[in-house]
């Protein structure tokens, strides 16, 4: 009887030991806004909507680490998107990020669905933090740059004299034809108020040629003012219609709030062009909660059908409406937990 009691006590103590060595966090963002959107397409009217994620995509995530000794930690992160306007989840449950890996003095090595090296450069150099209408997320729509990689192995180095290296290999997992594998690398450099970054992807999508993607970015902070700029390129093999995007943004702290502005140009190789201007203001109610408002408009030329993207949705003219000028206005609230 005493032996059975001691055995039960021993097994009951195991979860307590594991818990003491592990660290698991539940986190997320709840972001909703009233939006007035106009694609400017013929025979359409302005849409008034409740949107989720106009500053930051609404989400819930779980992340954790375990100290496994010798300077190593096991880690995981799974993150799901949530639509606050309807309560629905993303079509892929943990499609935002789902990785497991190791951390140490060498950096971080992960396996799963991860942000690409180019995504890190684009995020670092976007004044909107890839939120608000007019962000550089419009460069990551279908047929353009790759933001996340499924079935991938990823490496991020620790900082070395201001430099950080990121690399990824995504498996296409095909059994015939081109591999559809994706290879990417990015290098960032930070020194004081200045940050620079460059990234490059190659995608083996066709047997005759590869898709190529490029990101160049810079950020500089001078007191209460920040400047960020980037250049993004997607050259899809066989398409003969290279996509380019330029962004130049600034932000300034005003009292307790912050105002943001961004100029953007989108263009395709054969002449389609769209120029956008976006403005936003964020006012904090606390360290984790803020109110915001934003306005953006994009002017397409006679062949352009470019659109405006926020972190949660987009306003894009249909392909049948070249020359349409989309716009969007939002008033919202964001809470991080």
C-alpha positions in Angstrom: 0.0 0.0 0.0 2.8 2.4 0.9 4.6 1.5 -2.3 1.5 2.3 -4.4 1.1 5.6 -2.6 4.8 6.6 -3.2 4.5 5.6 -6.9 1.4 7.8 -7.4 3.0 10.7 -5.6 6.1 10.4 -7.9 4.0 10.5 -11.1 1.9 13.3 -9.8 5.0 15.4 -9.3 6.2 15.0 -12.9 4.0 17.7 -14.4 5.1 20.1 -11.7 8.8 19.6 -12.6 8.0 20.1 -16.3 6.0 23.2 -15.5 8.9 24.7 -13.5 11.2 24.3 -16.6 8.7 25.5 -19.2 7.3 28.9 -20.1 4.0 29.0 -22.2 2.3 32.3 -23.1 -1.2 32.9 -24.5 -1.2 36.2 -26.4 -3.2 38.0 -29.1 -4.6 41.1 -30.7 -8.3 42.2 -30.9 -8.7 44.9 -33.6 -12.0 46.2 -35.1 -12.9 49.3 -37.0 -15.8 51.0 -38.8 -14.7 51.5 -42.4 -15.9 53.3 -45.4 -14.5 51.7 -48.5 -14.8 52.7 -52.2 -13.3 50.6 -55.0 -14.4 53.3 -57.5 -15.4 50.6 -60.0 -18.3 51.3 -62.3 -21.8 50.4 -61.1 -20.6 50.0 -57.5 -21.1 52.2 -54.5 -19.2 52.9 -51.3 -19.4 50.2 -48.7 -19.7 50.8 -45.0 -18.5 47.9 -43.0 -17.2 46.6 -39.7 -13.7 45.3 -40.3 -11.4 43.2 -38.3 -7.7 44.1 -38.3 -7.3 47.4 -40.0 -4.3 48.3 -37.9 -3.2 44.8 -36.9 -4.6 41.4 -37.8 -6.8 40.1 -35.0 -5.2 36.8 -33.7 -4.7 34.5 -30.8 -1.5 32.6 -30.3 0.4 30.2 -28.0 4.2 30.3 -27.7 6.6 28.7 -25.2 10.1 27.7 -24.4 11.7 24.9 -22.4 15.2 25.0 -21.1 16.8 21.7 -22.1 20.3 22.5 -20.9 23.7 23.3 -22.4 22.5 26.7 -23.4 19.7 25.3 -25.5 15.9 26.0 -25.4 13.2 24.2 -27.2 10.5 26.5 -28.6 7.2 26.5 -30.3 4.7 29.1 -31.7 1.2 28.5 -33.2 -0.9 31.5 -34.2 -4.4 31.7 -35.6 -6.2 34.6 -37.3 -9.6 35.7 -36.0 -12.2 37.9 -37.7 -13.8 40.0 -34.9 -16.6 41.2 -37.2 -18.0 37.7 -37.6 -16.2 35.5 -35.1 -14.8 33.3 -37.8 -11.3 31.9 -37.9 -9.0 31.8 -40.9 -9.5 29.0 -43.4 -6.3 27.5 -42.1 -6.5 27.3 -38.3 -2.9 28.1 -37.5 -2.0 29.6 -40.8 -0.3 32.7 -39.5 2.6 30.8 -37.9 3.1 27.2 -36.8 6.7 26.3 -35.9 8.8 24.2 -33.5 12.5 24.6 -33.1 15.6 25.2 -31.0 17.2 28.4 -29.7 20.7 29.0 -28.5 23.8 31.2 -28.9 23.8 30.2 -32.6 20.4 31.8 -33.1 17.0 30.1 -33.8 16.2 27.1 -36.0 12.6 26.4 -36.8 10.5 23.9 -38.8 7.0 24.5 -40.0 5.1 27.5 -41.5 7.2 30.6 -41.0 7.6 34.2 -42.1 10.0 34.5 -45.0 13.4 36.3 -45.0 11.9 39.0 -47.3 8.9 39.5 -45.0 11.3 40.5 -42.2 12.9 43.2 -44.3 9.5 44.5 -45.6 8.0 44.6 -42.0 11.1 46.4 -40.6 10.9 49.1 -43.2 7.1 49.8 -43.4 6.1 52.9 -41.5 2.7 51.4 -40.8 4.1 48.2 -39.4 2.2 46.4 -42.2 -1.1 47.7 -40.8 -3.5 50.4 -42.0 -4.6 50.9 -45.6 -1.7 51.8 -47.8 0.8 49.5 -46.2 3.3 47.4 -48.2 1.1 44.3 -47.7 -0.3 45.0 -51.2 3.1 43.7 -52.5 2.3 40.3 -51.0 -0.9 39.5 -52.8 -1.3 36.6 -55.2 1.4 36.3 -57.8 3.7 38.8 -56.1 6.1 38.4 -53.1 6.0 35.5 -50.6 5.3 36.4 -47.0 5.0 33.0 -45.3 6.5 29.6 -46.2 4.8 26.3 -45.4 6.8 23.1 -45.1 10.0 25.1 -44.4 13.2 25.0 -42.5 14.3 28.4 -41.2 17.3 29.9 -39.5 17.7 33.3 -37.8 21.1 34.2 -36.4 21.8 36.1 -33.2 23.1 39.7 -33.7 26.8 39.8 -34.6 28.3 43.3 -34.7 25.0 44.7 -35.7 24.3 42.1 -38.4 21.5 39.5 -38.4 21.1 36.7 -41.0 17.9 35.0 -42.0 17.6 32.0 -44.3 14.8 29.6 -45.3 14.1 26.6 -47.5 10.5 25.8 -48.3 9.8 22.4 -49.8 7.2 22.3 -52.6 6.7 18.6 -51.9 5.9 17.8 -55.5 6.3 14.3 -57.0 6.6 15.4 -60.6 7.5 18.4 -62.7 9.3 21.5 -61.2 10.0 21.2 -57.4 8.2 24.4 -56.4 10.9 24.7 -53.7 11.6 28.2 -52.3 15.0 29.4 -51.2 15.4 32.7 -49.4 18.0 34.7 -47.5 18.1 38.2 -45.9 20.6 40.3 -44.1 19.8 43.1 -41.7 22.2 45.6 -40.1 21.4 47.9 -37.2 23.7 50.7 -35.8 22.1 53.2 -33.4 19.1 54.9 -35.1 19.8 53.3 -38.5 18.5 49.9 -39.7 19.2 48.5 -43.2 18.0 45.2 -44.8 18.1 43.2 -48.0 16.4 40.0 -48.9 16.2 37.6 -52.0 14.0 34.6 -52.9 14.2 32.1 -55.7 11.2 29.9 -56.4 11.6 26.9 -58.7 8.1 27.1 -60.2 8.8 26.4 -63.9 11.2 23.9 -65.5 12.7 26.6 -67.7 13.2 29.5 -65.2 12.7 30.6 -61.6 10.6 33.2 -59.9 12.7 35.9 -58.2 11.8 38.2 -55.4 13.7 41.1 -53.9 13.3 43.4 -50.8 15.4 46.4 -49.8 14.6 48.4 -46.8 15.8 51.1 -44.5 14.6 52.7 -41.2 16.0 55.8 -39.3 14.8 57.4 -36.1 15.7 61.0 -35.2 14.1 62.0 -31.9 10.3 62.0 -32.2 10.5 61.4 -36.0 10.9 58.2 -37.9 11.6 57.6 -41.6 11.2 54.2 -43.4 11.5 53.3 -47.0 11.6 50.1 -49.1 11.7 48.7 -52.6 9.9 45.4 -53.4 10.2 43.4 -56.6 8.4 40.2 -57.8 9.6 38.8 -61.2 7.5 35.8 -62.0 9.0 33.5 -64.6 7.1 33.4 -67.8 4.7 36.2 -66.9 6.8 39.0 -68.6 5.2 41.6 -66.3 7.5 42.4 -63.5 6.0 44.0 -60.4 7.7 46.8 -58.4 6.6 48.7 -55.3 8.3 51.7 -53.7 7.3 53.1 -50.2 8.5 56.2 -48.4 7.0 56.9 -45.0 7.4 59.1 -41.9 5.9 59.1 -38.4 6.0 61.7 -35.6 5.0 61.6 -32.0 2.5 64.3 -31.2 1.8 64.5 -27.4 0.8 61.0 -26.4 -0.3 60.1 -29.9 1.4 59.4 -33.2 0.8 60.4 -36.8 1.9 58.3 -39.7 2.1 59.0 -43.5 3.2 56.9 -46.4 3.7 57.5 -50.2 3.5 54.4 -52.3 4.0 53.6 -56.0 3.1 50.3 -57.7 3.9 49.5 -61.2 4.0 46.7 -63.7 6.6 46.2 -66.5 4.1 47.0 -69.3 3.0 50.4 -68.0 0.3 49.9 -65.3 0.9 52.3 -62.4 -0.8 53.3 -59.2 0.3 56.0 -56.7 -1.1 55.9 -53.2 -1.1 58.3 -50.3 -2.0 57.2 -46.7 -2.4 58.9 -43.4 -3.1 57.5 -40.0 -3.2 58.6 -36.3 -3.0 56.4 -33.2 -3.9 57.5 -29.7 -3.1 55.3 -26.7 -5.6 54.7 -24.0 -3.1 52.5 -22.1 0.1 50.5 -22.9 -2.0 47.8 -24.6 -5.0 49.7 -26.0 -5.3 52.4 -28.6 -7.8 54.2 -30.8 -6.9 55.0 -34.4 -8.1 56.5 -37.6 -6.8 56.3 -41.1 -7.4 57.4 -44.7 -5.8 56.2 -47.9 -6.4 56.8 -51.6 -4.7 55.3 -54.7 -4.7 56.8 -58.1 -4.4 54.3 -60.9 -3.4 55.2 -64.5 -5.5 54.1 -67.4 -4.3 50.5 -67.2 -3.7 50.1 -63.5 -6.0 48.1 -61.1 -3.8 48.3 -58.0 -5.5 48.3 -54.6 -5.0 49.3 -50.9 -4.2 46.7 -48.3 -4.5 46.9 -44.5 -3.4 44.0 -42.2 -6.9 42.5 -42.3 -8.6 43.4 -45.6 -8.2 45.2 -48.9 -10.0 47.6 -51.3 -9.1 46.6 -54.8 -10.8 47.4 -58.1 -11.8 44.3 -60.2 -9.6 43.5 -63.2 -12.5 44.8 -65.4 -12.1 48.3 -64.0 -8.7 49.7 -65.0 -8.2 53.3 -64.0 -10.4 53.1 -60.9 -9.2 55.0 -57.8 -9.9 53.0 -54.6 -10.0 54.8 -51.2 -10.7 53.8 -47.6 -11.4 55.6 -44.3 -11.4 53.9 -40.9 -12.0 54.6 -37.2 -11.0 51.7 -34.9 -9.8 50.3 -31.6 -6.9 47.8 -31.0 -6.2 45.9 -27.9 -3.1 43.6 -27.4 -3.0 41.0 -24.7 
